[in-house]
């Protein structure tokens, strides 16, 4: 088994004891990412903007492993206010995955890592043959 830690181009590691992603053979397990900017750690109050930035952060991790959004096979979405924010998050999700979207679970949670964060998304991807890091 080939197991490697994947760090996006920003080179920033999380402030907590986990890796941005782990590549095991051709499976990529991407930790939960939020809508916080990877360098400044700032984020918008708007769920649409947070969801877009979340996917930008995920794209950076996927790219570091030689993968992209088309390789995502499973997504788990964590939200602090599903009744108010689900439709807006879902619209961004639909834009990111317009065809053949991945399997998905959406879970309501009381809080995320920092006050004001509204969405966190983790994904599992399977790199297509010929991909390299």
C-alpha positions as a Python dict, from the first residue, in 0.01 Angstrom:
ca = {
    (1, 'X'): (0, 0, 0),
    (2, 'X'): (130, 343, -100),
    (3, 'X'): (19, 607, 156),
    (4, 'X'): (115, 975, 124),
    (5, 'X'): (15, 1301, 287),
    (6, 'X'): (-110, 1555, 33),
    (7, 'X'): (-53, 1926, 97),
    (8, 'X'): (-194, 2190, -143),
    (9, 'X'): (27, 2448, -314),
    (10, 'X'): (-28, 2697, -33),
    (11, 'X'): (189, 2461, 171),
    (12, 'X'): (-15, 2544, 476),
    (13, 'X'): (-89, 2262, 713),
    (14, 'X'): (-396, 2267, 933),
    (15, 'X'): (-364, 2402, 1286),
    (16, 'X'): (-489, 2070, 1413),
    (17, 'X'): (-339, 1720, 1415),
    (18, 'X'): (-462, 1604, 1074),
    (19, 'X'): (-355, 1613, 710),
    (20, 'X'): (-531, 1805, 431),
    (21, 'X'): (-562, 1471, 248),
    (22, 'X'): (-422, 1121, 241),
    (23, 'X'): (-358, 941, -86),
    (24, 'X'): (-374, 562, -59),
    (25, 'X'): (-289, 402, -391),
    (26, 'X'): (-543, 580, -619),
    (27, 'X'): (-795, 672, -348),
    (28, 'X'): (-776, 1024, -210),
    (29, 'X'): (-936, 1099, 126),
    (30, 'X'): (-974, 1477, 160),
    (31, 'X'): (-1029, 1615, 511),
    (32, 'X'): (-1316, 1849, 576),
    (33, 'X'): (-1251, 2194, 431),
    (34, 'X'): (-1437, 2514, 500),
    (35, 'X'): (-1488, 2846, 327),
    (36, 'X'): (-1197, 3011, 507),
    (37, 'X'): (-924, 3152, 281),
    (38, 'X'): (-624, 2916, 302),
    (39, 'X'): (-373, 3194, 381),
    (40, 'X'): (-565, 3468, 562),
    (41, 'X'): (-816, 3231, 727),
    (42, 'X'): (-1083, 3498, 668),
    (43, 'X'): (-1430, 3407, 539),
    (44, 'X'): (-1754, 3564, 423),
    (45, 'X'): (-2080, 3548, 618),
    (46, 'X'): (-2257, 3446, 296),
    (47, 'X'): (-2327, 3072, 257),
    (48, 'X'): (-2285, 3090, -122),
    (49, 'X'): (-1941, 3249, -90),
    (50, 'X'): (-1839, 3008, 187),
    (51, 'X'): (-1946, 2711, -25),
    (52, 'X'): (-1757, 2840, -330),
    (53, 'X'): (-1439, 2896, -125),
    (54, 'X'): (-1481, 2551, 30),
    (55, 'X'): (-1478, 2397, -316),
    (56, 'X'): (-1181, 2615, -419),
    (57, 'X'): (-992, 2478, -117),
    (58, 'X'): (-1089, 2122, -209),
    (59, 'X'): (-981, 2178, -572),
    (60, 'X'): (-636, 2285, -450),
    (61, 'X'): (-594, 1965, -250),
    (62, 'X'): (-721, 1750, -536),
    (63, 'X'): (-481, 1923, -779),
    (64, 'X'): (-188, 1856, -546),
    (65, 'X'): (-271, 1486, -578),
    (66, 'X'): (-315, 1493, -956),
    (67, 'X'): (-694, 1477, -934),
    (68, 'X'): (-986, 1709, -1003),
    (69, 'X'): (-1356, 1744, -922),
    (70, 'X'): (-1449, 1484, -1183),
    (71, 'X'): (-1264, 1228, -970),
    (72, 'X'): (-1482, 1289, -662),
    (73, 'X'): (-1695, 983, -587),
    (74, 'X'): (-1834, 1077, -243),
    (75, 'X'): (-1896, 1405, -63),
    (76, 'X'): (-2010, 1471, 291),
    (77, 'X'): (-2146, 1817, 366),
    (78, 'X'): (-2175, 1948, 721),
    (79, 'X'): (-2399, 2252, 773),
    (80, 'X'): (-2487, 2459, 1078),
    (81, 'X'): (-2826, 2579, 948),
    (82, 'X'): (-2978, 2344, 695),
    (83, 'X'): (-3318, 2516, 694),
    (84, 'X'): (-3173, 2858, 603),
    (85, 'X'): (-2872, 2759, 391),
    (86, 'X'): (-2937, 2425, 221),
    (87, 'X'): (-3080, 2563, -105),
    (88, 'X'): (-2790, 2807, -157),
    (89, 'X'): (-2528, 2540, -76),
    (90, 'X'): (-2707, 2297, -308),
    (91, 'X'): (-2703, 2549, -595),
    (92, 'X'): (-2324, 2582, -568),
    (93, 'X'): (-2290, 2202, -538),
    (94, 'X'): (-2494, 2165, -858),
    (95, 'X'): (-2264, 2416, -1036),
    (96, 'X'): (-1954, 2229, -922),
    (97, 'X'): (-2094, 1889, -1024),
    (98, 'X'): (-2328, 1962, -1319),
    (99, 'X'): (-2316, 1606, -1457),
    (100, 'X'): (-2285, 1274, -1277),
    (101, 'X'): (-2253, 1422, -927),
    (102, 'X'): (-2087, 1214, -656),
    (103, 'X'): (-2272, 1026, -386),
    (104, 'X'): (-2345, 1270, -104),
    (105, 'X'): (-2456, 1293, 255),
    (106, 'X'): (-2558, 1622, 413),
    (107, 'X'): (-2551, 1647, 791),
    (108, 'X'): (-2677, 1921, 1019),
    (109, 'X'): (-2434, 2009, 1297),
    (110, 'X'): (-2451, 2252, 1589),
    (111, 'X'): (-2111, 2413, 1526),
    (112, 'X'): (-1803, 2396, 1305),
    (113, 'X'): (-1440, 2462, 1400),
    (114, 'X'): (-1476, 2842, 1414),
    (115, 'X'): (-1776, 3063, 1492),
    (116, 'X'): (-1937, 3194, 1174),
    (117, 'X'): (-1842, 2900, 953),
    (118, 'X'): (-2158, 2758, 799),
    (119, 'X'): (-2037, 2471, 581),
    (120, 'X'): (-1762, 2210, 578),
    (121, 'X'): (-1718, 1952, 305),
    (122, 'X'): (-1504, 1640, 289),
    (123, 'X'): (-1462, 1427, -22),
    (124, 'X'): (-1327, 1096, -140),
    (125, 'X'): (-1184, 1081, -491),
    (126, 'X'): (-1052, 804, -710),
    (127, 'X'): (-774, 920, -939),
    (128, 'X'): (-814, 820, -1299),
    (129, 'X'): (-548, 598, -1451),
    (130, 'X'): (-236, 784, -1549),
    (131, 'X'): (-272, 1056, -1286),
    (132, 'X'): (42, 1145, -1096),
    (133, 'X'): (144, 1370, -811),
}
